[in-house]
Amino acid sequence: MTTTPSQPLSPSAHLDTFARDHLPPAALWPSLAFDLPELRYPQRLNCGAELLDATVRRHGTDRPAFHSPGQRPWSYGELKTYVDRIAHVLTDDLGVVPGNRVLLRGPTTRHLAACWLAVMKAGAVAVTVLAQQRASELATVCGIAEVGHALCDVRSVDDLAKAEVPGLRIATFGGDGPDDLLHLAAGKPAAYEAVETAADDVALIAFTSGTTGRPKGCMHFHRDVLAVADTFSRHVLRPTPDDVFAGSPPLGFTFGLGGLVLFPLRAGASALLLEQAGPQKLLPAMAEHRVSVLFTAPTAYRAMLPELAAYDISALRRCVSAGENLPAATWQAWQEATGLRIINGIGATELLHIFISAADDAIRPGTTGLPVPGWQARIIDTEGHQLPDGEPGLLAVRGPVGCRYLADERQTGYVQHGWNVTGDTYIREADGYFRYVARADDMIISAGYNIAGPEVEDALLRHPDVVEAAVVGRADEERGQVAVAYVVLRAGARQDAEALREFVKAELVPYKCPRAVEFLDALPRTATGKLQRFRLREPKTVE
């Protein structure tokens, strides 16, 4: 069934009603689809209890839940005890009531994950941020979400304290003092009865990782948290209880939250949580802990290729890529080196996780895939009309999760005619597969020709000397824009711009060949490896 945007909400368990009060008007919500039986959740639902307590009931207490380098794994029973004791501290000592926003900050550790689960069980609203974010960024997020409490790794508290958020009560963990969160938790009861939240009570506010402008808070319900596990993970990834998950995205990004907490716990599997998860750290950790499911970005897959032979990653059976477009050349190189087919996917913070993907024999290299079971997708023009197959347009999706910005006028731009319009230009092929073209605002229009930067990047990456490539538009008086390629070469390779241009001309129609090629030591990226194209459009910002 497909609901209407105006479906009434259930009675809330929140005593602090800020989140519900600041949802967009119902008329601006996208339509929601709950077509799969597993998506028909009960009216009262706490995702923390479902992910932990219900999984313990299904699989027992003894199975491993979280692994940490150099430490004994936590079992599901131990994890539940930690989570429940922390939840007691939240409610008994810190005065957290259902609906309060609780900031979570620190490196990716099992303690941070336990704090997130405790916030869920206590009926509060998690606002997880990056350990690398600075004081001004933290102050902005806390101001938008009116955060009153924070659970922070003691190693990451300095910038949070410098943010000087009015009334913010900070509890640190990982220290030695008597007020340390984990010290307080040790004296608490080992069981906690989860707050009976409504399925449509807000569970988390995830802030977009946009590179410009005021960050947008995306509000997601308790049922949303389970829905992404019961669609992409259940139907495409298909994990087993014996899987060991790992990956590079931190828990402050929903790609990491899903891949390292939601999906393994929903399946009764375990996850390796790494504080440092760059390509050079991932490979030895994967070998040591026999990782079988990997979540990371296309750049990391390509960076790991030269080092694969030095590590035993024979346990690996699932590789997921998201965050940016996966070039066909990277997919092919990884498949040739490992025998594994990368599961490509597109997701969005606004929709919590991946909604178009494909696995195994359904994969078509060079495409993103098919709508994940439970999701619908179409290609539309700027007026919302559906376009025929083969014609590029805006990607519009809907499913069990939809965009609900926290008191943000940009809601009307993302949700149109009941659909979530992601800002990506796509083509739907005749066989139903969706092929990425570019971000809608990244399309280069040069002398009347449309040039998709990712297509040119894919061609450049087929050159044996090219390690990374990014193609952006630069203003040009004669042509409007021209395509400029920024390239990182393998060590020892000669910088020959004209040779690269000739290579691209042999791969693509000549008008798509970049007019200029510039060489860099590294491309500018976010902490999660996402390319910062805006810095390349403004060369003065590139070091």
C-alpha positions as CSV (number, residue, x, y, z in Angstrom):
1,M,0.0,0.0,0.0
2,T,1.0,3.6,-0.5
3,T,0.1,6.0,2.3
4,T,-0.8,9.6,1.9
5,P,1.5,12.4,3.3
6,S,-1.3,13.5,5.6
7,Q,-1.6,10.1,7.5
8,P,-2.1,11.0,11.1
9,L,0.7,10.4,13.6
10,S,0.4,7.9,16.5
11,P,0.3,9.2,20.1
12,S,3.8,10.1,21.0
13,A,5.8,8.8,23.9
14,H,8.0,12.0,23.9
15,L,7.7,14.3,26.9
16,D,9.9,16.8,25.1
17,T,7.9,17.4,21.9
18,F,10.4,19.5,20.0
19,A,11.1,17.0,17.3
20,R,7.5,16.3,16.4
21,D,6.6,20.0,16.7
22,H,9.2,20.8,14.1
23,L,8.3,18.2,11.5
24,P,7.4,19.7,8.2
25,P,3.7,20.3,7.6
26,A,2.0,17.0,6.6
27,A,1.1,18.4,3.2
28,L,4.9,18.7,2.4
29,W,5.7,15.1,3.3
30,P,6.4,12.6,0.5
31,S,4.1,9.7,0.0
32,L,5.2,6.5,1.7
33,A,5.1,2.9,0.5
34,F,4.8,-0.1,2.8
35,D,4.3,-2.8,0.2
36,L,6.3,-5.5,1.9
37,P,4.8,-7.5,4.8
38,E,7.9,-6.9,6.9
39,L,7.4,-3.2,6.7
40,R,4.0,-3.2,8.4
41,Y,5.3,-2.4,11.9
42,P,3.2,-2.1,15.0
43,Q,2.1,1.3,16.2
44,R,4.4,1.1,19.3
45,L,8.0,0.3,18.4
46,N,11.4,1.1,19.9
47,C,14.1,0.4,17.3
48,G,16.8,0.0,20.1
49,A,14.8,-2.8,21.7
50,E,14.2,-4.4,18.3
51,L,17.8,-4.3,17.2
52,L,19.2,-5.6,20.6
53,D,16.6,-7.2,22.8
54,A,14.7,-8.9,20.0
55,T,17.9,-10.1,18.4
56,V,19.1,-11.6,21.7
57,R,15.8,-13.4,22.0
58,R,16.3,-14.9,18.5
59,H,20.0,-15.7,18.7
60,G,20.9,-15.8,22.3
61,T,23.4,-13.9,24.4
62,D,26.7,-15.6,23.5
63,R,27.2,-14.7,19.9
64,P,29.8,-11.9,19.2
65,A,28.3,-8.5,18.6
66,F,31.2,-6.0,18.3
67,H,34.9,-6.6,17.7
68,S,37.6,-4.1,18.6
69,P,41.3,-4.3,17.6
70,G,43.4,-5.8,20.4
71,Q,40.4,-6.5,22.6
72,R,38.1,-9.4,23.3
73,P,34.8,-9.2,21.4
74,W,31.6,-8.1,23.2
75,S,28.9,-10.7,23.1
76,Y,25.3,-9.7,22.5
77,G,24.7,-10.3,26.2
78,E,27.5,-8.0,27.2
79,L,26.4,-5.4,24.7
80,K,22.9,-5.5,26.1
81,T,24.2,-5.1,29.7
82,Y,26.4,-2.0,28.7
83,V,23.5,-0.5,26.8
84,D,20.9,-0.9,29.5
85,R,23.3,0.4,32.2
86,I,24.0,3.5,30.1
87,A,20.3,4.0,29.6
88,H,19.9,4.0,33.4
89,V,22.6,6.7,33.6
90,L,20.8,8.8,31.0
91,T,17.5,8.7,32.8
92,D,18.6,8.5,36.4
93,D,21.7,10.7,36.6
94,L,21.5,13.0,33.6
95,G,17.8,13.7,33.6
96,V,17.2,12.7,30.0
97,V,13.5,12.4,29.2
98,P,11.9,10.9,26.0
99,G,12.3,13.3,23.1
100,N,15.4,15.1,24.4
101,R,18.1,15.5,21.8
102,V,21.4,13.8,22.8
103,L,24.5,14.6,20.8
104,L,26.9,11.6,20.3
105,R,30.5,12.3,19.4
106,G,33.7,10.3,19.2
107,P,35.7,7.9,17.1
108,T,33.9,4.8,15.9
109,T,34.0,2.5,18.9
110,R,31.8,-0.1,20.6
111,H,31.2,2.4,23.4
112,L,29.8,5.0,21.0
113,A,27.6,2.4,19.4
114,A,26.4,1.3,22.9
115,C,25.6,5.0,23.7
116,W,23.5,5.2,20.5
117,L,21.5,2.2,21.4
118,A,21.0,3.4,24.9
119,V,19.7,6.7,23.6
120,M,17.2,4.8,21.4
121,K,16.0,2.6,24.4
122,A,15.6,5.7,26.6
123,G,13.3,7.2,23.9
124,A,15.5,10.2,23.3
125,V,16.6,11.5,19.9
126,A,20.2,10.8,18.7
127,V,22.2,13.5,17.0
128,T,25.4,11.8,16.0
129,V,28.2,14.0,14.7
130,L,31.8,13.5,13.5
131,A,34.7,13.4,15.8
132,Q,36.5,15.8,13.3
133,Q,33.9,18.5,13.3
134,R,35.0,21.8,14.8
135,A,33.5,24.0,17.4
136,S,31.6,26.3,15.0
137,E,30.1,23.4,13.2
138,L,29.0,21.7,16.4
139,A,27.5,24.9,17.7
140,T,25.4,25.2,14.5
141,V,24.1,21.6,14.8
142,C,23.3,22.0,18.5
143,G,21.5,25.2,17.8
144,I,19.4,23.8,15.0
145,A,18.4,20.7,16.9
146,E,18.3,22.5,20.3
147,V,20.5,19.8,21.9
148,G,20.6,19.8,25.7
149,H,22.7,16.7,26.4
150,A,25.9,15.2,24.9
151,L,27.7,11.9,25.3
152,C,31.3,12.4,24.2
153,D,34.4,10.3,24.0
154,V,36.8,12.0,26.3
155,R,39.3,12.3,23.5
156,S,36.9,14.4,21.4
157,V,35.5,16.7,24.1
158,D,37.7,19.8,23.5
159,D,36.0,21.2,20.4
160,L,32.6,20.4,21.9
161,A,33.4,22.4,25.0
162,K,34.7,25.3,22.9
163,A,31.4,25.4,21.0
164,E,30.0,26.9,24.2
165,V,26.5,25.6,23.6
166,P,24.1,27.2,26.1
167,G,22.8,24.8,28.6
168,L,24.5,21.8,27.1
169,R,25.2,19.0,29.6
170,I,28.3,17.0,28.5
171,A,29.0,13.5,29.9
172,T,32.3,12.0,28.8
173,F,33.2,8.3,28.5
174,G,36.6,6.6,28.3
175,G,38.2,8.6,31.1
176,D,39.2,7.7,34.7
177,G,37.1,10.0,36.8
178,P,34.1,9.1,39.0
179,D,31.8,11.1,36.8
180,D,32.8,9.1,33.7
181,L,29.7,7.7,32.0
182,L,31.0,4.2,32.0
183,H,32.0,4.4,35.6
184,L,28.5,5.6,36.5
185,A,27.0,2.8,34.4
186,A,29.0,0.1,36.2
187,G,26.8,0.6,39.3
188,K,23.5,0.5,37.5
189,P,21.1,-2.4,37.1
190,A,21.9,-4.7,34.1
191,A,18.4,-4.5,32.7
192,Y,16.4,-1.6,31.3
193,E,12.9,-1.6,30.0
194,A,12.9,0.4,26.8
195,V,10.5,3.3,26.5
196,E,7.4,2.3,24.5
197,T,7.9,4.9,21.7
198,A,5.6,5.2,18.8
199,A,6.8,3.8,15.5
200,D,6.6,7.3,14.1
201,D,8.3,9.0,17.0
202,V,11.6,10.7,15.9
203,A,14.6,8.5,16.8
204,L,17.4,10.4,15.2
205,I,18.3,13.6,13.5
206,A,21.0,13.1,10.8
207,F,22.7,16.2,9.4
208,T,23.5,16.3,5.8
209,S,27.2,16.3,4.8
210,G,26.8,19.1,2.3
211,T,29.8,21.1,1.5
212,T,28.1,24.5,1.3
213,G,25.2,26.3,3.1
214,R,23.4,25.7,6.4
215,P,23.3,22.0,7.2
216,K,19.9,20.3,7.0
217,G,18.7,18.1,9.8
218,C,16.9,15.0,8.5
219,M,14.4,13.5,11.0
220,H,13.9,9.7,11.0
221,F,11.4,7.6,12.9
222,H,11.9,4.4,14.9
223,R,10.3,2.5,12.1
224,D,12.6,4.1,9.5
225,V,15.6,2.7,11.3
226,L,14.3,-0.8,10.9
227,A,12.9,-0.2,7.4
228,V,16.4,0.3,5.8
229,A,17.5,-2.9,7.4
230,D,14.4,-4.7,6.2
231,T,14.7,-3.5,2.6
232,F,18.3,-3.1,1.4
233,S,20.0,-5.3,4.0
234,R,17.4,-8.1,4.0
235,H,16.7,-8.2,0.2
236,V,20.0,-7.1,-1.5
237,L,22.8,-7.6,1.0
238,R,21.3,-10.7,2.6
239,P,23.7,-11.1,5.6
240,T,23.9,-14.1,7.8
241,P,24.4,-14.3,11.6
242,D,28.0,-15.5,10.9
243,D,29.0,-12.4,9.0
244,V,31.5,-9.9,10.3
245,F,30.9,-6.4,9.1
246,A,33.5,-3.6,8.7
247,G,33.9,-0.3,6.9
248,S,35.2,3.1,6.7
249,P,32.2,5.5,7.2
250,P,31.8,6.8,10.8
251,L,28.6,6.4,12.7
252,G,28.0,10.1,12.2
253,F,27.0,9.3,8.6
254,T,24.0,7.1,8.0
255,F,26.0,5.0,5.5
256,G,28.1,4.0,8.5
257,L,25.3,3.7,11.0
258,G,23.5,1.2,8.7
259,G,26.5,-0.8,7.7
260,L,28.2,-1.0,11.1
261,V,25.3,-1.1,13.6
262,L,21.8,-1.5,12.1
263,F,22.4,-4.2,9.5
264,P,24.6,-6.5,11.6
265,L,22.4,-6.2,14.7
266,R,19.2,-6.8,12.7
267,A,20.8,-10.0,11.3
268,G,22.3,-11.2,14.5
269,A,25.8,-10.8,13.0
270,S,28.8,-8.9,14.3
271,A,30.8,-5.8,13.4
272,L,34.4,-4.7,13.6
273,L,34.5,-1.1,14.7
274,L,37.6,0.8,13.7
275,E,38.7,4.2,15.0
276,Q,40.9,4.6,11.9
277,A,39.5,3.0,8.8
278,G,41.4,4.4,5.9
279,P,42.4,1.9,3.1
280,Q,45.8,1.2,4.7
281,K,44.1,0.4,8.0
282,L,41.2,-1.6,6.6
283,L,43.1,-4.3,4.9
284,P,45.1,-5.7,7.8
285,A,42.1,-5.4,10.1
286,M,39.9,-7.3,7.5
287,A,42.5,-10.0,7.4
288,E,42.9,-10.3,11.1
289,H,39.2,-10.4,12.0
290,R,38.1,-12.4,8.9
291,V,35.7,-9.6,7.8
292,S,33.1,-10.9,5.3
293,V,31.0,-7.7,4.6
294,L,32.7,-4.5,3.7
295,F,31.2,-1.0,3.4
296,T,33.3,1.8,1.9
297,A,33.6,4.3,-0.9
298,P,34.8,3.8,-4.5
299,T,38.0,5.7,-3.7
300,A,38.9,3.2,-1.0
301,Y,38.3,0.2,-3.2
302,R,40.7,1.6,-5.8
303,A,43.3,2.6,-3.2
304,M,43.3,-0.9,-1.7
305,L,43.9,-2.7,-5.1
306,P,47.8,-2.4,-5.1
307,E,48.0,-3.8,-1.5
308,L,45.5,-6.7,-1.8
309,A,48.2,-9.4,-2.4
310,A,49.8,-8.8,0.9
311,Y,46.7,-9.7,2.9
312,D,44.4,-12.7,3.3
313,I,40.9,-11.4,2.7
314,S,39.5,-14.7,1.6
315,A,36.6,-14.4,4.2
316,L,35.3,-11.4,2.3
317,R,32.1,-12.2,0.4
318,R,30.2,-8.9,0.2
319,C,31.5,-5.5,-0.8
320,V,29.2,-2.4,-0.7
321,S,30.0,0.9,-2.3
322,A,28.1,4.1,-1.9
323,G,28.7,7.8,-1.1
324,E,29.6,8.7,-4.7
325,N,29.4,7.1,-8.1
326,L,31.2,3.8,-8.6
327,P,33.2,4.0,-11.8
328,A,32.9,0.9,-14.0
329,A,36.7,0.8,-14.2
330,T,37.0,0.5,-10.4
331,W,34.3,-2.2,-10.3
332,Q,36.1,-4.2,-13.0
333,A,39.5,-3.9,-11.4
334,W,38.2,-5.1,-8.0
335,Q,36.4,-8.0,-9.6
336,E,39.5,-9.1,-11.5
337,A,41.6,-8.8,-8.4
338,T,39.3,-10.5,-5.9
339,G,36.6,-12.3,-7.9
340,L,34.0,-10.3,-5.9
341,R,31.3,-8.1,-7.5
342,I,31.0,-4.8,-5.7
343,I,27.3,-4.1,-4.7
344,N,26.9,-0.5,-6.0
345,G,24.2,1.6,-4.4
346,I,22.8,5.1,-4.1
347,G,21.4,6.4,-0.8
348,A,20.8,9.7,0.9
349,T,20.8,11.1,4.4
350,E,17.2,12.3,3.7
351,L,16.2,8.7,3.0
352,L,18.6,7.1,5.6
353,H,20.3,4.5,3.4
354,I,20.4,2.8,0.0
355,F,17.3,2.7,-2.2
356,I,18.7,1.6,-5.6
357,S,21.2,-1.3,-5.8
358,A,21.8,-4.8,-7.1
359,A,23.8,-7.8,-6.0
360,D,25.2,-11.0,-7.5
361,D,24.0,-11.9,-11.0
362,A,21.7,-8.9,-11.0
363,I,24.6,-6.5,-11.1
364,R,25.2,-4.6,-14.4
365,P,28.6,-2.9,-14.2
366,G,28.3,0.8,-15.0
367,T,24.8,1.1,-13.5
368,T,23.6,1.6,-10.0
369,G,21.0,-1.1,-10.2
370,L,17.3,-1.5,-9.6
371,P,15.0,-0.1,-7.0
372,V,15.5,-2.0,-3.8
373,P,12.4,-4.1,-2.8
374,G,10.1,-1.8,-1.0
375,W,11.2,1.2,-3.0
376,Q,10.0,2.8,-6.2
377,A,12.0,5.1,-8.6
378,R,11.3,7.1,-11.7
379,I,13.0,9.7,-13.9
380,I,11.2,13.1,-14.1
381,D,11.7,16.5,-15.7
382,T,11.9,19.8,-13.8
383,E,8.1,20.0,-13.8
384,G,7.6,16.5,-12.3
385,H,6.6,14.7,-15.5
386,Q,7.9,11.1,-15.9
387,L,10.4,10.8,-18.7
388,P,10.8,7.9,-21.1
389,D,13.5,5.3,-20.8
390,G,16.9,6.4,-22.1
391,E,16.3,10.1,-21.5
392,P,18.3,11.8,-18.7
393,G,16.3,13.5,-15.9
394,L,16.0,13.9,-12.2
395,L,15.9,10.8,-10.0
396,A,12.7,10.6,-7.9
397,V,12.1,7.9,-5.3
398,R,9.7,6.9,-2.6
399,G,9.4,4.0,-0.2
400,P,9.0,3.3,3.5
401,V,11.3,6.3,4.5
402,G,10.9,9.9,3.3
403,C,12.5,13.3,3.7
404,R,11.4,15.3,6.7
405,Y,13.7,18.2,7.3
406,L,13.9,19.8,10.7
407,A,12.1,23.2,10.3
408,D,13.8,23.9,6.9
409,E,12.2,25.6,4.0
410,R,14.3,23.4,1.6
411,Q,11.7,20.7,2.2
412,T,9.7,22.0,-0.7
413,G,12.7,21.5,-3.0
414,Y,13.4,17.9,-2.0
415,V,9.8,16.7,-1.9
416,Q,7.8,17.3,-5.1
417,H,4.4,15.8,-6.0
418,G,4.9,13.2,-3.3
419,W,8.3,12.0,-4.5
420,N,11.8,12.6,-3.0
421,V,13.8,14.3,-5.7
422,T,17.4,13.5,-4.8
423,G,19.3,16.0,-6.9
424,D,20.9,13.3,-9.1
425,T,20.6,13.1,-12.9
426,Y,19.9,9.5,-13.9
427,I,18.8,7.5,-17.0
428,R,16.4,4.5,-16.7
429,E,17.5,2.0,-19.2
430,A,14.9,-0.1,-21.1
431,D,15.6,-3.1,-18.9
432,G,14.7,-1.1,-15.8
433,Y,18.3,-0.5,-14.6
434,F,19.2,3.0,-13.4
435,R,22.4,4.6,-14.6
436,Y,24.0,7.5,-12.9
437,V,24.8,10.6,-15.1
438,A,25.8,13.3,-12.6
439,R,24.6,15.3,-9.7
440,A,22.0,17.6,-11.2
441,D,24.2,20.6,-10.3
442,D,27.3,19.0,-11.7
443,M,26.3,18.6,-15.3
444,I,28.7,20.6,-17.5
445,I,27.1,22.4,-20.4
446,S,29.7,23.4,-22.9
447,A,28.8,25.1,-26.2
448,G,25.3,23.5,-26.0
449,Y,26.6,20.0,-25.2
450,N,25.8,18.2,-22.0
451,I,28.9,16.6,-20.4
452,A,28.6,14.4,-17.4
453,G,31.7,14.6,-15.3
454,P,31.5,11.1,-13.9
455,E,31.5,9.6,-17.5
456,V,34.7,11.4,-18.3
457,E,36.2,10.4,-15.0
458,D,35.5,6.8,-15.7
459,A,37.3,7.1,-19.1
460,L,40.3,8.7,-17.4
461,L,40.4,5.9,-14.8
462,R,40.8,3.4,-17.6
463,H,44.3,4.8,-18.2
464,P,46.9,2.7,-16.4
465,D,48.7,5.7,-14.9
466,V,45.6,7.4,-13.4
467,V,44.8,6.7,-9.8
468,E,42.1,9.3,-9.2
469,A,40.2,11.7,-11.4
470,A,37.6,14.4,-11.1
471,V,36.1,16.5,-13.9
472,V,34.2,19.7,-13.2
473,G,33.0,22.7,-15.3
474,R,34.9,25.9,-15.4
475,A,33.4,29.2,-16.6
476,D,34.4,30.1,-20.2
477,E,33.5,33.2,-22.0
478,E,33.2,31.5,-25.4
479,R,31.6,28.2,-24.5
480,G,29.8,29.0,-21.2
481,Q,31.7,26.2,-19.5
482,V,34.6,23.9,-20.4
483,A,35.4,20.5,-18.8
484,V,38.5,20.5,-16.7
485,A,40.1,17.3,-15.4
486,Y,42.0,17.1,-12.1
487,V,44.1,13.9,-12.0
488,V,46.2,12.0,-9.5
489,L,48.8,9.8,-11.1
490,R,50.5,6.6,-9.9
491,A,54.0,7.2,-8.4
492,G,56.6,7.7,-11.0
493,A,54.2,8.4,-13.9
494,R,54.9,11.3,-16.3
495,Q,52.6,14.2,-16.2
496,D,51.5,14.4,-19.9
497,A,48.2,16.3,-20.2
498,E,47.9,16.0,-24.0
499,A,48.5,12.2,-23.8
500,L,45.6,11.9,-21.4
501,R,43.3,14.1,-23.6
502,E,44.1,11.9,-26.6
503,F,43.3,8.8,-24.5
504,V,39.9,10.2,-23.6
505,K,39.2,11.1,-27.2
506,A,39.7,7.5,-28.1
507,E,37.2,6.4,-25.4
508,L,34.5,9.0,-25.8
509,V,33.0,11.4,-28.3
510,P,35.5,14.2,-28.7
511,Y,33.3,17.0,-27.3
512,K,33.5,15.2,-23.9
513,C,37.3,15.5,-23.8
514,P,38.5,17.8,-21.1
515,R,39.8,21.1,-22.4
516,A,42.4,21.2,-19.6
517,V,44.1,18.6,-17.4
518,E,45.7,19.6,-14.1
519,F,47.7,17.3,-11.9
520,L,47.3,17.1,-8.1
521,D,48.9,15.0,-5.3
522,A,45.5,14.2,-4.0
523,L,41.9,15.2,-4.6
524,P,40.1,17.2,-1.9
525,R,37.7,15.0,0.0
526,T,35.5,14.9,3.1
527,A,36.4,12.8,6.1
528,T,34.4,10.0,4.6
529,G,36.1,10.1,1.2
530,K,33.4,12.0,-0.7
531,L,34.9,14.3,-3.4
532,Q,34.6,18.0,-2.7
533,R,33.9,19.2,-6.2
534,F,33.2,22.8,-5.1
535,R,36.8,23.1,-4.2
536,L,37.9,22.1,-7.7
537,R,35.5,24.6,-9.3
538,E,37.3,27.3,-7.2
539,P,41.0,26.4,-7.8
540,K,42.2,28.8,-5.3
541,T,40.8,26.6,-2.6
542,V,42.8,23.6,-3.7
543,E,46.2,23.2,-2.0
